Amino acid sequence: MPQSISENAAVMQFGTSRFLQAHVDYFIDKSNAAGHTNTAVVVVQSSQSVSGLKRVKAMNTQASYPVHIQGIKEGDIFDAQEQVSAIRKAYQARAHWPDILKYFCEEVTHVLSNTADQGYLLNKDDKLGRAIPHSFPAKLLVLLKARFEHNQKPVTVMPCELVANNGSVLKDIVLSIAVNWQLSEHLIEWLTDECLWVNSLVDRIVSQSIEPLGAVAEPYALWAIERQSGLVLPCKHEDVRIVDNLLAMETLKLCVLNLSHSFVVDLWMQQEESAVQTVVEAMQDNFLRSQLDQVLQEEVLPVLLEMQLGEDINAYIKSVIERFCNPFLQHKLADIAQNHQSKVERRILPLVQQAEQLLPELALPKLRQCLLRNALIEG
């Protein structure tokens, strides 16, 4: 392995989501079971949601939970259920803040988070001296400040939110709060230079929850982590990849998986009273499937090859189609169609712009028609 692994990591995880249960927690559990690590996960639920409170209770009463993995793997149907037992304890932030503070100061080596779309937003009421801040970044700063005052042992922060350069973004937010709160220069230097803030990209479709705890997920999974000096991982797993730069993988995901979703949905929206309702049904529809295959091979692949990403692009395209053909996954096209125009702008326009620079002779008729239908280019 290019990076060292902590045999006895203590992870504090912010978020109880089914995604984390079937992704990072799953990797840690498999790593522990294989004897690579003895990593303990302690979960913090920040919100007051009823479903979250139920998960906290289950995490404290169940020794393990199921992850049901269903889909296509290497061309064959895969359907298996596994038990995950990496979570040792769960806290609710408002009810257990002193315990969270104590554990963070004395035990924690790594911080994980998956705090949804609003997770990095700040709250104007969060101020220095408030026992329990509202926002996740402010909570994290309070905990890091307490850790600094307790023993100054650095912490590795590994956010899993779907934000480009998530570690760097979270670091800048936390440091901005520290400056606004007029915290000591020594603390700010420790946060900046001693603690590690890790950029990563996560990818796995976790389609539904199992109550009260557990999840249904596809076989494909990826946790791509950007290499940096001093990085020690909390687990070892074949789906955890260390990369020099995340840009290539972010580009692949955006320009193949995300682009394909929105391209198919755009064609689907042109049809009246279509019987097709899900991604797998679209893959079984001759017209939609042939259009997608053509646009990937004739318009997307040449541009990505010209970009020299250093990844096996053909293999990635094949894996995406395999994921789309998952017969167990009821991924509704209507859900993907939400905020459609903005998605087309984010997912399709950048590739067309890259093509104009790298391959100006490439026509891209299907992608340009999609942009035209969404008023993103002029006819």
GIFENBEL-V395242 format. One record per pair of residues at least 24 apart in sequence whose C-alpha atoms are under 7 Angstrom apart, sorted by the first residue. I is the first residue (numbers start at 1). GAP is how many residues later the second one is. Records with the same first field share a line. If there is no record, write none. Layout:
BEGIN
I = GAP / GAP
END
This chain:
BEGIN
3 = 228 / 229
4 = 228 / 229
5 = 227 / 228 / 229 / 230 / 231
6 = 31 / 226 / 227 / 228
7 = 29 / 30 / 31 / 32
8 = 29 / 30 / 31
9 = 29 / 30 / 31 / 100 / 225
10 = 29 / 30 / 31 / 97 / 98 / 99 / 100
11 = 29 / 30 / 31 / 97 / 98 / 99 / 100 / 101
12 = 29 / 30 / 31 / 96 / 98 / 99 / 100
13 = 28 / 29 / 30 / 31 / 98 / 99 / 100
14 = 29 / 30 / 31 / 98 / 99 / 100 / 101
15 = 28 / 29 / 30 / 98 / 99 / 100
16 = 27 / 29 / 36 / 39
18 = 188 / 191 / 196 / 197
19 = 187
21 = 193 / 194
22 = 45 / 193 / 195
25 = 61
26 = 58
27 = 208 / 210
28 = 58 / 207
29 = 55 / 56 / 57
31 = 204 / 205 / 206
36 = 200
37 = 198
39 = 195
40 = 46 / 47 / 48
41 = 45 / 46 / 47
42 = 45 / 46 / 47 / 48
43 = 46 / 47 / 48
44 = 46 / 47 / 48 / 49
45 = 46 / 47 / 48
46 = 46 / 47
54 = 158
55 = 157 / 158
56 = 34 / 35
58 = 154 / 155
59 = 28 / 30 / 31
60 = 29 / 30
65 = 148 / 149
66 = 148 / 149
67 = 147 / 148 / 149
68 = 147 / 148 / 149
69 = 147 / 148 / 149 / 150
70 = 147 / 148 / 149 / 258
71 = 147 / 148 / 255 / 256 / 257
72 = 250 / 251 / 254
73 = 146
101 = 42
104 = 39 / 43
105 = 41 / 42 / 45
109 = 46 / 47
110 = 45 / 46 / 47
111 = 45 / 46 / 47
112 = 45 / 46 / 47 / 48
113 = 46 / 47 / 48
114 = 45 / 46 / 47
115 = 46
116 = 45
128 = 53
137 = 36 / 37
138 = 36
141 = 33
148 = 39
154 = 40 / 41
155 = 40 / 41
156 = 39 / 40 / 41
157 = 39 / 40 / 41
158 = 39 / 40 / 41
160 = 40 / 41 / 42
165 = 34
166 = 33 / 34
167 = 30 / 31 / 32
168 = 29 / 31
171 = 26
198 = 28
199 = 26 / 27
200 = 24 / 25 / 26
201 = 24
207 = 122
248 = 61
254 = 93
255 = 92 / 93 / 96
256 = 61
257 = 63
258 = 89
259 = 88 / 89
260 = 32
262 = 81 / 82
264 = 24 / 28
265 = 68 / 72
266 = 104
277 = 55 / 56
278 = 52 / 53 / 54 / 55
279 = 45 / 52 / 53 / 54
280 = 44 / 45 / 46 / 47
283 = 41 / 42
295 = 71
299 = 65
303 = 52
306 = 52
341 = 33
END
